[in-house]
Amino acid sequence: MKRKFAFTLIELLVVIAIIAILAAILFPVFAQAKAAAKKTADLSNTKQYVIAEKIYEGDTDDYSVPSQYNNSYAAYPPPSDAAPGTILKPYMKNFDILRCPTDPADNNARMVDLPDPNSMPDQATHQAQYELNLSFKADYGLNVQYFSKMGYNCGGLVFKAVTIPVTSIAKPAETIYIINSIWDRSAGGSPRGGGNWALDMPCRFYAASQGGGDSSPVPAGCQGYWWFGGWNPNNPLAWNVFGGVWPWHFQDTINIGWVDGHAKSMKISQVTAGCDVQPGWQGLIFDKEKYLWDTQ
């Protein structure tokens, strides 16, 4: 009579314990690999977005993309508004470029706090409003106070975007053009609503009529420049704790598109090089050679 072999209860428990240990080791590795893949995909989006901006510059005598036409946030009726995403649409074709894969907000979530596209009178303007909303919620914010400051109450116009020739940038490979951004946060600090088309730089304040920080001349007929409140490190749950910049990736990593057209990842602490960040614009730029936000 042949003897039948089987696992004992102890042996089964040992095998289960080994599998559990391996799972505990491997699951974080898989999670990190997935996060790294999303960061890489986001870096590709950043690169494509900044390349679209460079192509746009070639058609506009090297001037940077406008931050906004007016503050209507509406694609209809004329005069319609615009944001960098809609302005650059002919150069990038795909609106998926505007979204970071790590951002949990879907396109429906990006419709909050902006005009309802369903109020548009026909399908064409409905789509136009939809794209405009997504552009305002892009996960890549323009370094707006340097490249396209928004003058407000300008002789009947609510906004007047003041763009600059990018050929005037002394260090294009070391000057931030676009960077991962956030729209808003919940009371508990979770991101909500997608990204933000524009954001503030740290330690510098371009708003001559407001006082404080560095200032520049306000456009003729305008009362001042629009701003978002600067960086607010004293309020860690604020949407603009980093001035609108947001580290969507693990280990506080963000993706950046630079003026020369390249893209790379950095830690949030690295983008404030040369600057002592304080609430609002109280910080000082102590090393202009290391400062990454402008070349003034």
C-alpha positions as CSV (number, residue, x, y, z in Angstrom):
1,M,0.0,0.0,0.0
2,K,1.4,3.4,-1.1
3,R,1.8,6.0,1.5
4,K,0.1,9.3,0.8
5,F,2.0,12.5,1.4
6,A,0.3,15.8,2.4
7,F,1.3,19.1,4.0
8,T,0.9,19.4,7.7
9,L,-0.9,22.4,9.2
10,I,2.4,23.8,10.4
11,E,3.9,23.5,7.0
12,L,0.9,25.3,5.5
13,L,1.1,28.1,8.0
14,V,4.8,28.5,7.3
15,V,4.1,28.8,3.6
16,I,1.4,31.3,4.2
17,A,3.7,33.3,6.4
18,I,6.4,33.4,3.8
19,I,3.9,34.6,1.1
20,A,2.7,37.3,3.5
21,I,6.3,38.5,4.1
22,L,7.1,38.5,0.4
23,A,3.9,40.5,-0.3
24,A,4.7,43.0,2.4
25,I,8.1,43.4,0.8
26,L,7.0,43.6,-2.8
27,F,3.8,45.6,-2.6
28,P,5.6,48.9,-1.7
29,V,8.1,48.2,-4.5
30,F,5.2,47.8,-6.9
31,A,3.7,51.0,-5.6
32,Q,6.9,52.9,-6.1
33,A,7.3,51.5,-9.6
34,K,3.8,52.6,-10.4
35,A,4.5,56.1,-8.9
36,A,7.7,56.3,-10.9
37,A,5.9,55.4,-14.1
38,K,3.3,58.2,-13.5
39,K,6.1,60.7,-12.8
40,T,7.8,59.7,-16.1
41,A,4.5,60.1,-18.0
42,D,4.0,63.5,-16.3
43,L,7.5,64.5,-17.3
44,S,6.6,63.7,-20.9
45,N,3.5,65.9,-20.6
46,T,5.6,68.7,-19.2
47,K,8.0,68.4,-22.0
48,Q,5.3,68.4,-24.7
49,Y,3.6,71.4,-23.0
50,V,6.8,73.5,-22.9
51,I,7.7,72.5,-26.5
52,A,4.2,73.8,-27.6
53,E,5.1,77.0,-25.9
54,K,8.4,77.2,-27.8
55,I,6.6,76.6,-31.1
56,Y,4.1,79.3,-30.2
57,E,6.9,81.7,-29.5
58,G,8.2,81.1,-33.0
59,D,5.0,82.5,-34.3
60,T,4.8,85.5,-32.0
61,D,8.3,87.1,-32.4
62,D,9.5,85.1,-29.4
63,Y,6.9,86.5,-26.9
64,S,5.7,84.3,-24.1
65,V,2.2,82.8,-24.1
66,P,-0.5,85.1,-22.5
67,S,-1.8,84.0,-19.1
68,Q,-5.4,85.0,-19.8
69,Y,-7.4,87.4,-22.0
70,N,-9.9,88.6,-19.3
71,N,-11.5,87.2,-16.2
72,S,-14.8,86.0,-17.7
73,Y,-13.7,82.4,-17.6
74,A,-16.2,81.9,-20.5
75,A,-15.7,80.8,-24.1
76,Y,-19.0,82.4,-25.1
77,P,-20.2,85.0,-25.9
78,P,-17.4,87.1,-27.5
79,P,-15.1,88.6,-26.4
80,S,-14.2,85.1,-25.2
81,D,-11.6,84.3,-22.6
82,A,-8.5,82.2,-23.1
83,A,-5.9,80.4,-21.0
84,P,-2.5,79.0,-22.0
85,G,-4.0,75.6,-22.7
86,T,-6.5,76.9,-25.3
87,I,-4.0,79.3,-26.8
88,L,-1.5,76.4,-27.3
89,K,-4.1,73.9,-28.5
90,P,-3.0,74.2,-32.2
91,Y,0.6,73.3,-31.1
92,M,-0.2,70.3,-28.8
93,K,-3.5,68.9,-30.2
94,N,-4.1,66.6,-27.2
95,F,-5.7,68.1,-24.1
96,D,-4.6,65.1,-22.1
97,I,-1.2,66.8,-21.9
98,L,-2.7,69.2,-19.4
99,R,-3.3,66.5,-16.8
100,C,-0.8,64.9,-14.4
101,P,-1.4,61.1,-14.2
102,T,-1.0,61.4,-10.4
103,D,-3.7,64.0,-10.0
104,P,-6.9,62.1,-8.8
105,A,-9.3,64.7,-10.2
106,D,-11.1,63.5,-13.4
107,N,-12.3,65.9,-16.0
108,N,-15.7,66.2,-14.3
109,A,-14.0,67.2,-11.0
110,R,-12.2,69.9,-13.0
111,M,-15.5,71.6,-13.8
112,V,-16.0,72.8,-10.2
113,D,-15.5,76.5,-9.4
114,L,-15.7,77.4,-13.1
115,P,-18.6,78.2,-15.5
116,D,-20.9,75.2,-16.3
117,P,-20.3,74.1,-19.9
118,N,-23.9,72.8,-20.1
119,S,-25.1,76.4,-20.2
120,M,-23.5,76.9,-23.6
121,P,-26.1,77.3,-26.5
122,D,-24.7,74.7,-28.9
123,Q,-22.2,71.8,-29.0
124,A,-19.4,73.8,-30.5
125,T,-19.4,76.4,-27.7
126,H,-20.1,73.6,-25.2
127,Q,-16.8,72.0,-26.3
128,A,-15.0,75.3,-26.3
129,Q,-16.1,76.0,-22.7
130,Y,-15.1,72.5,-21.7
131,E,-11.6,73.0,-23.1
132,L,-11.3,76.4,-21.5
133,N,-12.2,74.9,-18.1
134,L,-9.7,72.2,-18.5
135,S,-7.1,74.8,-19.5
136,F,-7.7,76.8,-16.3
137,K,-7.3,73.5,-14.4
138,A,-4.1,72.4,-16.1
139,D,-1.6,70.7,-13.7
140,Y,1.1,72.8,-15.1
141,G,1.1,76.4,-13.9
142,L,2.7,79.3,-15.8
143,N,5.3,81.4,-13.9
144,V,2.8,84.1,-14.5
145,Q,4.3,87.1,-12.6
146,Y,7.4,86.9,-14.8
147,F,6.2,85.7,-18.2
148,S,2.7,87.1,-18.4
149,K,1.7,89.4,-15.5
150,M,-2.0,90.2,-15.5
151,G,-2.8,93.8,-15.2
152,Y,-6.3,94.5,-13.9
153,N,-8.9,97.2,-14.5
154,C,-7.1,98.4,-17.6
155,G,-9.1,101.1,-19.3
156,G,-12.3,99.1,-19.6
157,L,-10.6,95.7,-19.8
158,V,-10.6,93.6,-16.7
159,F,-7.3,92.0,-17.5
160,K,-4.4,92.8,-19.7
161,A,-1.7,90.2,-20.1
162,V,1.8,91.6,-20.2
163,T,4.0,89.1,-22.0
164,I,7.8,89.3,-22.5
165,P,10.2,88.2,-25.2
166,V,11.8,85.0,-24.0
167,T,15.0,85.9,-25.9
168,S,15.5,88.4,-23.1
169,I,16.0,85.6,-20.5
170,A,19.6,85.5,-19.5
171,K,19.5,81.9,-18.2
172,P,16.9,80.0,-20.2
173,A,18.0,76.6,-19.0
174,E,17.8,77.8,-15.4
175,T,14.5,79.7,-15.4
176,I,11.2,78.1,-14.6
177,Y,8.5,78.5,-17.3
178,I,5.8,76.0,-16.2
179,I,5.7,73.8,-13.1
180,N,3.3,71.2,-11.5
181,S,0.4,73.1,-9.8
182,I,-2.7,72.7,-7.8
183,W,-6.2,74.3,-7.9
184,D,-7.5,73.9,-4.3
185,R,-7.4,71.7,-1.3
186,S,-10.0,70.2,1.1
187,A,-10.1,71.1,4.8
188,G,-7.9,68.1,5.4
189,G,-5.4,69.2,2.8
190,S,-6.3,66.8,0.0
191,P,-5.9,68.2,-3.5
192,R,-9.2,69.0,-5.3
193,G,-10.3,70.4,-8.6
194,G,-7.1,69.7,-10.6
195,G,-4.3,72.0,-11.2
196,N,-3.9,75.8,-11.8
197,W,-3.0,77.6,-15.0
198,A,-1.0,80.3,-13.1
199,L,0.9,80.6,-9.9
200,D,3.1,83.0,-7.8
201,M,6.9,82.9,-7.6
202,P,8.5,82.9,-4.1
203,C,10.0,86.0,-2.5
204,R,9.2,88.4,-5.3
205,F,6.1,90.5,-5.8
206,Y,5.2,92.2,-9.1
207,A,2.4,94.5,-8.0
208,A,3.5,98.1,-7.9
209,S,0.2,99.5,-6.7
210,Q,0.0,96.9,-3.9
211,G,3.4,97.7,-2.3
212,G,5.8,95.3,-0.8
213,G,8.5,93.2,-2.4
214,D,10.0,94.0,-5.7
215,S,7.7,95.8,-8.1
216,S,7.6,96.8,-11.8
217,P,5.7,99.5,-13.7
218,V,2.0,98.8,-14.0
219,P,0.8,98.9,-17.7
220,A,-0.7,102.2,-18.8
221,G,-4.3,102.5,-17.8
222,C,-4.2,99.6,-15.3
223,Q,-4.6,99.8,-11.6
224,G,-2.1,97.0,-10.8
225,Y,-1.2,93.4,-11.2
226,W,-3.3,90.4,-10.3
227,W,-1.7,88.0,-7.7
228,F,-2.6,84.9,-5.7
229,G,-1.2,85.7,-2.3
230,G,2.4,84.4,-2.7
231,W,3.8,81.4,-0.9
232,N,2.3,80.6,2.5
233,P,4.5,78.1,4.4
234,N,2.8,79.1,7.7
235,N,-0.4,77.4,6.5
236,P,0.5,73.9,5.5
237,L,-3.1,73.1,4.5
238,A,-3.5,76.1,2.2
239,W,-3.7,75.6,-1.6
240,N,-1.0,78.1,-2.0
241,V,1.3,76.8,0.7
242,F,3.8,76.7,-2.2
243,G,2.3,79.6,-4.1
244,G,0.3,77.2,-6.3
245,V,3.1,74.8,-7.0
246,W,2.3,71.2,-6.0
247,P,4.5,68.1,-5.6
248,W,2.3,65.6,-7.2
249,H,4.9,62.9,-7.0
250,F,6.5,60.8,-4.2
251,Q,9.2,62.3,-2.0
252,D,7.9,65.9,-2.7
253,T,9.0,65.7,-6.4
254,I,7.7,68.1,-9.0
255,N,8.2,68.3,-12.8
256,I,9.3,71.6,-14.4
257,G,9.4,72.9,-17.9
258,W,12.2,75.4,-18.5
259,V,12.5,78.3,-20.8
260,D,15.0,76.6,-23.1
261,G,12.5,73.8,-23.7
262,H,13.8,71.0,-21.5
263,A,12.0,69.3,-18.6
264,K,13.2,67.8,-15.4
265,S,12.2,66.7,-12.0
266,M,13.2,68.5,-8.7
267,K,12.3,68.4,-5.1
268,I,10.0,71.2,-3.8
269,S,12.8,72.4,-1.6
270,Q,15.1,72.9,-4.6
271,V,12.9,75.4,-6.5
272,T,13.3,78.0,-3.8
273,A,17.1,78.1,-4.2
274,G,18.5,81.5,-3.4
275,C,15.4,82.6,-1.6
276,D,14.3,82.7,2.0
277,V,10.6,81.8,1.7
278,Q,8.3,83.5,4.2
279,P,4.5,84.0,4.2
280,G,3.3,86.2,1.4
281,W,6.3,88.0,0.0
282,Q,8.2,88.7,3.2
283,G,11.1,86.4,2.1
284,L,14.2,87.8,0.5
285,I,16.2,86.7,-2.5
286,F,19.7,86.4,-1.1
287,D,21.4,84.8,-4.1
288,K,20.1,86.0,-7.5
289,E,22.4,83.6,-9.3
290,K,20.6,80.6,-7.8
291,Y,17.1,82.0,-8.0
292,L,15.1,80.1,-10.6
293,W,12.1,82.2,-11.2
294,D,13.4,85.2,-13.1
295,T,16.6,87.0,-14.1
296,Q,15.8,90.5,-12.7
